[in-house]
Amino acid sequence: MSGRKEKARQLFLEGFNCSQSVAAAYADAFGIDPETILRLSASFGAGIGRMRKTCGAVSGMFIIAGLETGSVIGNDREGKQHNYEVVRSMADRFREKNGSITCQTLLGLRQAEKSAAPSKRTDQYYKSRPCLRMVEDACDIIEEFFPELAL
């Protein structure tokens, strides 16, 4: 297990959401302080604000893709296209491994959450959810696409 994947795993088990766990595991590679990346990625947990849309681990993976390949010039169409191609390829890879990139589907929920209140993190919570595996898979995909980020 890579050092960053282990770090993401530890962050998740400390109570950070999937997006935070993935993004924060790579923050130092971009010179971003932990508090900044945790805040930046906070809203993407539980399928974006607990709406059960795009999986938080996938969103964290996309944050890293943006840091690695994102364009910083407004009219850089080629740069944007390259980033979008990378993101789509990463999404396809995640979908191959897990069947979906949608939190609701990955959790087997029939409908979206009505409450924004996060679930209490207990041993039962961790046993009943595939989220830790999603975090680990996102890290594997990041390191597959960007091997230089592996520790």
Secondary structure as GFF3:
##gff-version 3
##sequence-region A 1 151
A	DSSP	alpha_helix	3	13	.	.	.	ID=ss1
A	DSSP	alpha_helix	18	26	.	.	.	ID=ss2
A	DSSP	three_ten_helix	27	30	.	.	.	ID=ss3
A	DSSP	alpha_helix	34	42	.	.	.	ID=ss4
A	DSSP	alpha_helix	56	69	.	.	.	ID=ss5
A	DSSP	alpha_helix	77	98	.	.	.	ID=ss6
A	DSSP	alpha_helix	103	107	.	.	.	ID=ss7
A	DSSP	alpha_helix	123	128	.	.	.	ID=ss8
A	DSSP	alpha_helix	131	145	.	.	.	ID=ss9
A	DSSP	three_ten_helix	147	149	.	.	.	ID=ss10
###
